[in-house]
Amino acid sequence: MSGRRLVAGLTGIGTALLLTAIVGSVTSGLGWADVVDSYTLTNCVIGAGFLGSGALIAWSRPDNRLGWLFLVCGLGHLTTAASAPVIAIGLDAGWPDAVVRALSTLFIAAWQLGIVGLFPLALLLFPDGRLSSPRWRPVAWLIVALMVVQIGIGVLSAEPATADPATVSILSTDLVLSDAAWAVVNVSNVLVLVLVVVSLVLRYRRGPEQVRRQVLWLILAVLVLGVLNSQRWLTGDGPILLLLSFVLVPIAIAIAVLRHQLLDIRLVVSRAVLYLIVSIALVAVYAGLVAGLSQLVPDDADRGIAALAALAVAFAFAPVRSVVQRVVDRAFYGSRADALTAAEDVARGVAPGADLDEVLEQARETLRLPALTLVRNGVAVAAAGSLPDGARRAEVALAEGTPSAALLEVGLRRGEDALHAADRRVLTLIGTPLALALYSADLAGQVQESRAALVGAHAEERLRLHRELHDGLGPVLTGAAFRADAASNVLHRDPQTADRLLGEVRAGVRQAIDDVRRVVYGLRPLELEERGLVGALRQRLGSATSVQVVLEAPEEIEGLPPAVEVAAFRIVSEAVTNVLRHSSATRGVVRLWCSPSSLCLEVTDDGSGASDWVPGVGLRSLLVRAEELGGRAVAGPTPGGGRVSAELPL
């Protein structure tokens, strides 16, 4: 039998039991009081609630065990409901005792499959029909074992199912439990209740937004149920009809499983909790004032006491409501009411190298939002939480003036058409640290790229030095050594040949010296070592003959990093070379000055305009030299001639 056929079959059986209970109650002549006192009405309503909710869940989510458990719970309550009028009919008609007692056994045992037995198990499996972890399996087995024990106690005891002594269970053995045994059973029930509550709390705290909303539906139903049946919970007795409110629990669970986004459940539950707490507090204050004042004033002043107490409660309502609302709103909406506190909570997580996903998760938890996504140029950079398709979203731009232009995409809570002003204030405040964190991440990436480029440059430089020394200097020195040996061999026999060989040795050594100078100059110009940056530039510019180039700079610039000195020298040299070779200038000016954070230089000439400027390898290389140090360089024509400028950070 397929899953849906089984659902239809069980629903049909439950409907038949419900009709049997209704028709039997009418035909047996049971009065309204009898129907209520025998719990026939409550079993019918609760059973129908379980049956309908279970059918909907099992039909739509056959893999969710909650639906099947609710179907069994509903059948159990409806079996008890149908048994009550049938037992009454059997007693009036004089049915055999065995039949009546068998029906009584069903009456006693069936309903305990529901509220007492399988319902706690369903709460343990809520909302996905699975245990949250294997560690909860012993609790599930404890619930099942406790259900079996309590059903066994019911059917084995000598207590009749109804007021008629003939309705004793057919399985009765006149079992009578001792007080100690009942204490064990009651403590076990309390333990199961506590463990189920702990399971739900853990699911709420650790679960995603969807699970939290589902648990809130259950909390809403339990709140209503608890308020309506508070007298029964406190005194052990109360109006039976108020037990009909229990049907709200399976209905709420069905909504939570199938349509958890039906309402803004956070708002509904938060307001329900708010007014419940305020009501309880004010009732307690009222009762306390009445009791206290009655001890201080004469007995004939009861009306005045009540009036004074009511007046005190009225004055206390507004502040109590404000305090409780702040507490409740913080539980459901986080710290959005206190924008500075919320921003500080998030800003603490923004540190160099911080994981942006974790920062967004902290912000989402702080505001109890479904989802937050950091978007830049249409691409999600980091995200926390998730939203179903079609869910409403809002956008919040990060703080203006920050280096990274990005925005926050905010998932709205169910029932919200727009982002709440309090949420927007908090998100606007945390926009600056988020933008700085994003910029920090960008800089970290650039630093990593620069390190990789630096390692590559070092490797290339070592390879260049290897080639220069191996291919240039090495052969020259080797040849000089061979010629020196040859000259030594013929020195006494052929002085002229020896003199010629020594001349070749001298030439080779001079070439080696030139090669060494060339290699060293490639590493760091000798002029910089001997004269410093300003002196080296004066010497270099003094050798220019075709164009007059003037240097405007301080007499000496001290404390420059070696890399900045080399880069500045190379950039000026290349710019001046460009003036000498490629322009029609007659005069050039080199300006050099320091700002608090950088070395600035400028090379200008009075050459022709833009048509003569064709960027080549030299111009591109000076731009690269500036960028390698984190600076910038600009080269191009101006109305008065050519201009090259650079800014190198110190």
C-alpha positions in Angstrom: 0.0 0.0 0.0 1.4 3.4 -1.0 1.9 6.1 1.6 -1.0 8.2 0.6 -3.4 5.3 0.4 -2.4 4.4 3.9 -3.0 8.0 5.0 -6.4 7.9 3.4 -7.2 4.5 5.0 -6.2 5.6 8.5 -8.1 8.9 8.1 -11.2 6.9 7.0 -10.9 4.7 10.1 -10.6 7.8 12.3 -13.5 9.5 10.7 -15.6 6.3 11.3 -14.6 6.3 15.0 -15.5 10.0 15.3 -19.0 9.4 13.7 -19.4 6.4 16.0 -18.7 8.6 19.0 -21.2 11.2 17.9 -24.0 8.9 16.9 -23.4 6.7 19.9 -23.6 9.6 22.3 -26.9 10.7 20.8 -28.5 7.2 20.6 -27.3 6.1 24.1 -29.1 9.0 25.7 -25.9 10.5 27.3 -26.5 14.1 28.5 -24.2 17.0 27.8 -22.7 16.6 31.3 -22.0 12.9 30.7 -20.3 13.6 27.4 -18.1 16.2 29.0 -17.3 14.4 32.2 -16.5 11.1 30.4 -14.0 13.1 28.3 -15.8 11.9 25.2 -16.0 15.5 23.9 -12.3 16.3 24.6 -11.2 13.0 23.1 -13.3 13.7 20.0 -11.8 17.1 19.5 -8.2 16.3 20.4 -8.4 13.1 18.4 -9.8 14.9 15.4 -7.0 17.5 15.7 -4.3 14.9 15.8 -5.9 12.9 13.0 -6.3 16.0 10.7 -2.8 17.4 11.4 -1.2 13.9 11.0 -3.0 13.3 7.7 -1.8 16.6 6.3 1.8 16.1 7.4 1.9 12.4 6.2 0.2 13.3 2.9 2.6 16.1 2.1 5.7 14.9 4.0 5.6 11.1 4.1 9.2 10.9 5.2 8.4 13.0 8.3 7.5 10.6 11.2 5.4 13.3 12.9 2.5 12.7 10.5 2.4 9.0 11.2 2.7 9.5 15.0 -0.1 12.0 15.0 -2.3 9.6 13.0 -1.8 7.0 15.7 -2.4 9.5 18.4 -5.6 10.6 16.8 -6.8 7.0 16.3 -6.1 6.4 20.0 -8.1 9.3 21.3 -11.0 8.6 18.8 -11.0 5.0 19.9 -11.5 6.0 23.5 -14.2 8.6 22.4 -16.1 5.9 20.4 -15.8 3.4 23.2 -17.6 5.5 25.8 -21.1 5.6 24.3 -20.8 2.1 23.0 -20.0 0.9 26.6 -23.1 2.8 27.8 -25.2 1.2 25.1 -23.8 -2.2 26.0 -24.6 -1.8 29.7 -28.2 -0.7 28.9 -28.7 -3.6 26.5 -27.2 -6.2 28.8 -24.3 -7.2 26.7 -22.0 -10.0 28.0 -19.5 -8.8 30.6 -16.6 -9.9 28.4 -17.7 -7.6 25.6 -18.2 -4.7 28.0 -14.9 -5.3 29.7 -13.1 -5.6 26.3 -14.5 -2.2 25.3 -13.5 -0.8 28.7 -9.9 -2.1 28.0 -9.9 -0.1 24.7 -11.3 2.9 26.5 -8.5 2.8 29.1 -5.6 2.0 26.8 -6.3 3.8 23.5 -6.1 7.4 24.6 -2.8 6.9 26.4 -1.3 6.2 22.9 -1.8 10.0 22.3 -1.0 12.6 24.9 0.7 10.2 27.4 2.7 8.1 25.0 3.5 9.1 21.4 3.0 12.8 21.7 6.1 13.3 23.8 8.0 11.2 21.3 6.6 13.5 18.5 7.9 16.5 20.4 11.3 14.9 20.6 11.3 14.4 16.8 9.9 17.9 16.0 10.2 19.5 13.5 11.8 17.2 10.9 10.7 13.8 12.3 14.3 12.8 13.3 16.2 12.9 16.5 18.6 15.8 16.6 21.5 13.4 17.4 21.9 9.7 18.3 22.4 10.7 21.9 18.7 11.2 22.2 17.8 7.6 21.4 17.8 6.5 25.1 15.2 9.3 25.7 13.0 8.0 22.9 13.2 4.5 24.2 12.4 5.8 27.7 9.2 7.5 26.3 8.1 4.3 24.6 8.8 2.2 27.7 7.0 4.7 30.0 4.0 4.6 27.6 3.9 0.8 27.8 4.2 0.8 31.6 1.3 3.3 32.0 -0.9 1.5 29.6 -0.1 -1.7 31.4 -1.0 -0.1 34.8 -4.3 1.1 33.4 -5.5 -2.2 31.9 -4.2 -4.4 34.8 -5.7 -2.2 37.6 -9.1 -2.8 39.3 -10.3 0.7 38.5 -13.4 0.8 36.3 -13.4 2.8 33.1 -16.6 4.6 34.0 -18.7 5.0 37.1 -20.2 1.5 36.6 -18.1 -1.2 38.4 -18.8 -3.6 35.4 -16.4 -1.6 33.2 -13.2 -3.0 34.7 -10.6 -4.0 32.1 -10.8 -7.5 30.9 -7.0 -7.8 31.6 -7.4 -6.6 35.1 -5.4 -8.5 37.8 -6.5 -6.1 40.6 -3.1 -4.5 40.4 -2.6 -1.8 43.0 0.6 0.2 42.8 2.4 1.3 46.0 3.1 5.0 46.6 6.7 4.4 45.8 5.9 2.9 42.4 3.6 5.8 41.6 6.4 8.2 42.6 8.8 6.5 40.2 6.2 6.8 37.4 5.5 10.5 38.1 9.2 11.3 38.4 9.8 9.5 35.1 7.0 11.6 33.4 8.5 14.8 34.8 12.0 13.7 33.6 10.6 13.0 30.1 9.0 16.4 30.0 12.2 18.1 31.1 14.3 16.2 28.5 11.8 17.1 25.7 11.9 20.8 26.6 15.7 20.6 26.7 15.7 19.0 23.2 13.5 21.8 21.9 15.6 24.5 23.4 18.7 23.0 21.9 17.0 22.8 18.5 16.0 26.4 18.7 19.5 27.6 19.8 21.5 25.5 17.3 19.1 25.3 14.4 18.8 27.6 11.4 16.2 30.3 11.0 13.6 27.9 9.6 13.8 25.6 12.7 13.6 28.5 15.0 10.4 29.7 13.4 8.9 26.2 13.5 9.7 26.0 17.3 8.1 29.4 17.8 4.8 28.0 16.4 4.9 25.3 19.0 5.8 27.8 21.7 2.8 30.0 20.7 0.4 27.0 21.0 1.9 26.0 24.4 1.5 29.5 25.7 -2.2 29.6 24.8 -2.7 26.1 26.2 -0.9 27.0 29.4 -2.8 30.2 30.0 -6.2 28.6 29.4 -5.4 25.6 31.6 -3.4 27.4 34.3 -5.9 26.5 37.0 -5.6 22.8 36.2 -1.8 22.9 36.2 -1.7 24.8 39.6 -4.5 23.0 41.5 -4.8 19.6 39.7 -8.4 20.4 38.7 -10.2 22.7 36.4 -12.8 23.1 33.7 -12.7 20.0 31.4 -13.8 22.0 28.4 -10.6 24.1 28.6 -8.7 20.9 27.7 -10.1 21.4 24.2 -7.4 24.0 23.7 -4.9 21.1 23.5 -6.0 20.7 19.9 -4.0 23.9 19.2 -0.7 22.0 19.7 -1.0 19.5 16.8 -2.5 22.2 14.6 0.4 24.5 15.3 2.9 21.7 14.7 1.2 21.0 11.3 1.5 24.7 10.4 5.2 24.7 11.5 6.0 21.7 9.4 4.0 22.7 6.3 3.6 26.5 6.4 6.0 27.9 9.0 6.1 31.3 7.1 2.4 31.8 7.4 2.8 34.7 9.8 5.5 36.8 11.4 5.6 34.2 14.2 8.4 36.1 16.0 6.2 39.2 16.4 3.1 37.1 17.4 5.1 35.1 20.0 7.0 38.1 21.3 3.8 40.0 21.9 2.1 37.0 23.5 5.0 36.5 25.8 5.1 40.2 26.6 1.5 40.5 27.7 1.5 37.1 29.4 4.4 38.2 31.6 3.0 41.6 32.2 -0.4 40.1 33.1 1.1 37.6 35.6 3.2 40.3 37.2 0.4 42.8 37.6 -2.0 40.1 39.0 0.7 39.2 41.5 1.2 42.8 42.4 -2.5 43.3 42.8 -2.9 40.3 45.0 0.1 41.2 47.1 -1.1 44.8 47.6 -4.6 43.6 48.6 -3.2 41.1 51.0 -0.7 43.5 52.5 -3.1 46.5 52.8 -5.7 44.2 54.4 -3.4 43.7 57.3 -3.0 47.5 57.8 -6.5 48.9 57.6 -9.8 48.0 59.2 -11.9 45.1 57.9 -14.7 47.5 56.7 -12.3 49.1 54.2 -12.1 46.2 51.7 -13.4 48.4 48.8 -10.8 51.0 49.5 -8.1 48.4 49.6 -9.1 47.1 46.2 -9.2 50.6 44.8 -5.7 51.4 46.1 -4.4 48.2 44.7 -6.0 48.8 41.3 -4.5 52.3 41.3 -1.0 51.0 42.1 -1.3 48.4 39.4 -2.4 51.1 36.9 0.6 53.2 37.7 2.9 50.2 37.4 1.6 49.0 34.1 3.5 51.3 31.8 7.0 50.9 33.3 6.5 47.1 33.8 5.4 46.8 30.2 8.4 48.8 29.0 10.9 46.7 30.9 9.4 43.4 29.9 9.0 44.5 26.2 12.8 45.4 26.1 13.6 41.9 27.4 11.2 40.1 25.1 12.3 42.2 22.1 15.9 41.4 22.7 15.1 37.7 22.8 13.3 37.8 19.5 14.9 40.7 17.6 18.3 40.8 19.2 20.0 44.1 20.0 18.4 46.2 17.3 16.8 48.6 19.9 20.2 49.5 21.1 22.1 50.4 18.0 25.4 51.2 19.6 25.6 48.0 21.6 24.7 46.0 18.6 27.4 47.7 16.5 30.0 47.2 19.2 29.1 43.5 19.4 29.8 43.1 15.7 32.8 45.5 15.6 34.6 43.3 18.1 34.7 40.5 15.6 36.2 42.8 12.9 40.0 42.3 13.2 42.8 42.0 10.7 42.4 38.7 8.9 38.9 38.2 10.2 36.6 35.8 8.4 33.9 38.0 6.8 31.4 35.0 6.9 31.9 34.9 10.7 31.5 38.6 11.0 28.2 38.5 9.1 27.0 35.5 11.1 27.7 37.6 14.3 25.6 40.5 12.8 22.8 38.2 11.8 22.7 36.6 15.3 22.8 40.0 16.9 19.7 41.2 15.0 18.0 37.8 14.7 17.8 38.2 10.9 17.2 35.3 8.5 20.2 36.1 6.2 22.9 38.7 5.5 25.0 38.9 2.3 27.9 41.2 1.6 27.8 42.1 -2.1 30.3 44.0 -4.2 29.9 44.6 -7.9 27.0 42.2 -8.0 29.1 39.4 -6.6 28.5 37.9 -3.1 31.7 38.3 -1.1 30.4 36.7 2.2 27.1 35.4 3.4 25.4 34.2 6.6 22.1 32.4 6.8 19.8 31.5 3.9 16.5 32.6 2.4 13.9 30.6 0.5 13.2 31.5 -3.1 10.9 34.5 -3.3 11.7 35.8 0.2 11.8 39.6 0.6 15.1 41.4 0.7 16.4 44.9 1.4 19.7 46.6 0.7 21.9 48.7 3.0 24.8 50.6 1.5 28.1 50.4 3.5 29.4 53.6 4.9 30.3 56.2 2.3 33.9 57.3 2.0 35.3 53.8 2.8 37.7 52.3 0.3 35.4 49.4 -0.7 32.2 50.2 -2.4 29.8 47.4 -1.4 26.3 46.9 0.1 24.6 44.5 2.5 21.7 42.4 1.2 19.4 41.8 4.1 16.8 39.0 4.3 13.6 40.3 5.9 11.8 38.5 8.6 8.6 36.8 7.6 5.7 39.3 7.6 8.0 42.3 7.1 7.5 44.3 3.9 10.5 46.6 4.5 13.5 46.7 6.7 12.7 48.1 10.2 14.2 51.5 10.9 16.0 50.1 14.0 17.5 47.3 12.0 18.7 49.8 9.4 20.3 52.0 12.0 22.3 49.1 13.4 23.3 47.9 9.9 24.4 51.4 8.9 26.6 51.7 12.0 28.3 48.4 11.3 28.7 49.3 7.7 32.0 51.1 8.4 33.8 48.2 10.2 32.5 45.8 7.5 33.8 48.0 4.7 37.1 48.3 6.5 37.2 44.6 7.0 36.5 44.1 3.3 39.3 46.6 2.4 41.6 44.8 4.8 40.9 41.6 3.0 41.7 43.2 -0.3 44.9 44.6 1.0 45.9 41.2 2.4 45.3 39.7 -1.1 47.4 42.4 -2.7 50.2 41.9 -0.1 50.1 38.2 -0.9 50.4 38.9 -4.6 53.2 41.4 -4.0 55.1 38.7 -2.0 54.7 36.3 -4.8 55.9 38.9 -7.3 58.9 39.7 -5.0 59.9 36.1 -4.7 59.7 35.8 -8.5 61.8 39.0 -8.9 64.4 37.6 -6.5 64.6 34.4 -8.5 64.9 36.3 -11.8 67.6 38.6 -10.3 69.6 35.6 -9.1 69.3 34.0 -12.5 70.5 37.2 -14.2 73.5 37.4 -11.9 74.2 33.8 -12.6 74.2 34.4 -16.3 76.3 37.6 -16.0 79.0 35.9 -13.9 79.0 32.6 -15.7 78.7 33.8 -19.3 80.6 37.1 -19.0 83.0 37.4 -16.1 83.8 33.7 -15.9 85.3 33.2 -19.4 87.2 36.5 -19.2 88.9 35.5 -15.9 89.6 32.0 -17.2 91.2 33.3 -20.3 93.3 35.7 -18.3 94.5 32.9 -16.1 95.5 30.8 -19.1 97.4 33.7 -20.7 99.2 34.4 -17.4 100.3 30.7 -17.3 101.4 30.9 -20.9 103.4 34.1 -20.3 105.1 32.5 -17.3 106.1 29.5 -19.4 107.7 31.5 -22.2 109.0 34.4 -20.0 112.7 33.3 -20.3 112.7 31.8 -23.8 110.6 34.4 -25.6 110.2 37.7 -23.7 108.3 39.4 -26.5 105.6 36.7 -26.6 105.4 36.9 -22.8 105.0 40.7 -23.0 102.2 40.3 -25.6 100.4 37.7 -23.4 100.7 39.9 -20.3 99.1 42.7 -22.4 96.2 40.4 -23.2 95.9 39.5 -19.5 95.7 43.2 -18.6 93.0 43.7 -21.3 91.0 40.7 -19.9 91.3 42.0 -16.3 90.1 45.4 -17.4 87.1 43.8 -19.2 86.4 41.8 -16.0 86.5 45.0 -14.0 84.1 46.6 -16.4 81.8 43.5 -16.2 81.9 43.6 -12.4 81.0 47.3 -12.5 78.2 46.7 -14.9 76.8 43.9 -12.7 77.1 46.0 -9.5 75.6 49.0 -11.3 72.6 46.8 -12.2 72.1 46.1 -8.5 72.6 49.7 -7.2 74.3 52.5 -9.1 77.7 53.5 -7.7 76.8 57.1 -7.8 74.2 56.5 -5.1 76.8 54.8 -2.9 79.3 57.6 -3.4 77.2 60.8 -3.6 73.7 60.0 -2.4 70.5 60.6 -4.4 70.8 64.4 -5.0 74.6 64.2 -5.8 74.1 61.3 -8.1 71.4 63.1 -10.0 73.5 66.3 -10.3 76.3 64.2 -11.8 74.0 62.5 -14.2 72.3 65.7 -15.3 75.6 67.5 -15.7 76.6 65.0 -18.4 73.7 66.1 -20.6 75.0 68.4 -23.3 72.3 68.8 -25.9 69.6 70.0 -23.4 70.0 72.1 -20.4 68.5 70.2 -17.4 68.2 71.9 -14.1 67.8 70.1 -10.7 65.7 71.8 -8.1 66.1 69.8 -4.9 67.3 70.1 -1.3 71.1 69.9 -0.8 70.7 66.5 0.8 67.9 64.2 1.5 68.6 61.8 4.4 66.9 58.7 5.7 65.5 57.5 2.4 65.0 53.7 2.1 67.5 52.2 -0.4 64.6 50.9 -2.6 63.1 54.4 -2.9 66.5 55.9 -3.7 67.1 53.4 -6.5 63.6 53.8 -7.9 63.8 57.6 -7.9 67.2 57.6 -9.5 66.0 55.2 -12.2 62.8 57.1 -12.9 64.6 60.4 -13.2 67.3 58.9 -15.4 64.8 57.3 -17.7 62.7 60.5 -17.9 65.8 62.6 -18.7 66.9 60.1 -21.3 63.5 60.3 -22.9 63.9 64.1 -23.0 67.3 63.9 -24.6 66.4 61.3 -27.2 62.8 61.8 -28.1 61.8 65.4 -27.6 62.6 68.7 -29.3 63.1 70.4 -25.9 65.8 72.9 -25.2 65.4 73.0 -21.4 64.3 70.6 -18.7 63.7 70.8 -15.0 63.9 68.0 -12.4 62.2 68.8 -9.1 62.6 66.7 -6.0 60.9 67.1 -2.6 59.7 65.2 0.4 56.2 65.1 1.9 55.5 63.6 5.4 54.8 60.2 3.9 56.4 60.1 0.4 59.2 61.2 -1.9 57.9 63.3 -4.8 59.6 64.0 -8.1 58.8 65.7 -11.3 60.6 66.0 -14.7 59.3 68.6 -17.1 60.6 70.0 -20.5 59.6 72.6 -23.0 59.4 70.2 -25.9 56.6 69.7 -28.4 53.1 68.5 -27.7 51.2 65.2 -27.6 51.8 64.1 -31.2 55.4 63.3 -30.4 54.7 61.1 -27.3 54.8 57.4 -28.0 55.1 55.4 -24.8 57.8 52.8 -25.1 59.6 50.3 -22.8 61.4 53.0 -20.9 58.2 54.9 -19.9 56.4 51.7 -19.0 59.3 50.6 -16.9 59.3 53.8 -14.8 55.6 53.3 -14.1 56.2 49.8 -13.0 59.0 50.9 -10.7 56.7 53.2 -8.9 53.9 50.7 -8.6 56.3 48.0 -7.2 56.8 50.3 -4.1 53.1 51.0 -3.7 53.4 54.4 -5.3 52.2 55.9 -8.6 53.7 57.6 -11.6 52.2 59.6 -14.5 53.9 60.4 -17.8 52.5 62.3 -20.7 52.4 65.6 -22.6 51.1 68.9 -21.3 50.4 72.2 -23.1 53.9 73.4 -22.2 55.8 70.2 -23.0 56.4 66.8 -21.5 55.9 65.9 -17.9 56.8 62.8 -15.7 55.8 62.8 -12.1 56.0 60.1 -9.4 55.1 59.7 -5.7 57.0 57.0 -3.8 55.9 56.1 -0.3 58.6 56.2 2.3 
